[in-house]
Amino acid sequence: MADKVEIAEDILKLSFEEALGELESIVDRLETGDVALEESIEIYRRGSQLRAYCDEKLKSAQAKIEKITGDGGTAPLDTD
């Protein structure tokens, strides 16, 4: 089982969309290979925290939807 990632306080203040945008930016930077080793390690660490934060937000949203639908499964949101 993976260790729980400790999420920085400033990340906890971000919306899901802001965190996802920053994570995408980090991935882009790492994929280019133009980042120094030490900086790569630091932004990778932040990326891990952002990923964990986004994952928690998605799980929370899923739990809310399951509570609304009442069956723990998926159901169409439009009933028209």
Secondary structure, DSSP 8 states (H G I E B T S, - for coil): --------HHHHTS-HHHHHHHHHHHHHHHHHT-S-HHHHHHHHHHHHHHHHHHHHHHHHHHHHHHHHHSSSS---S---
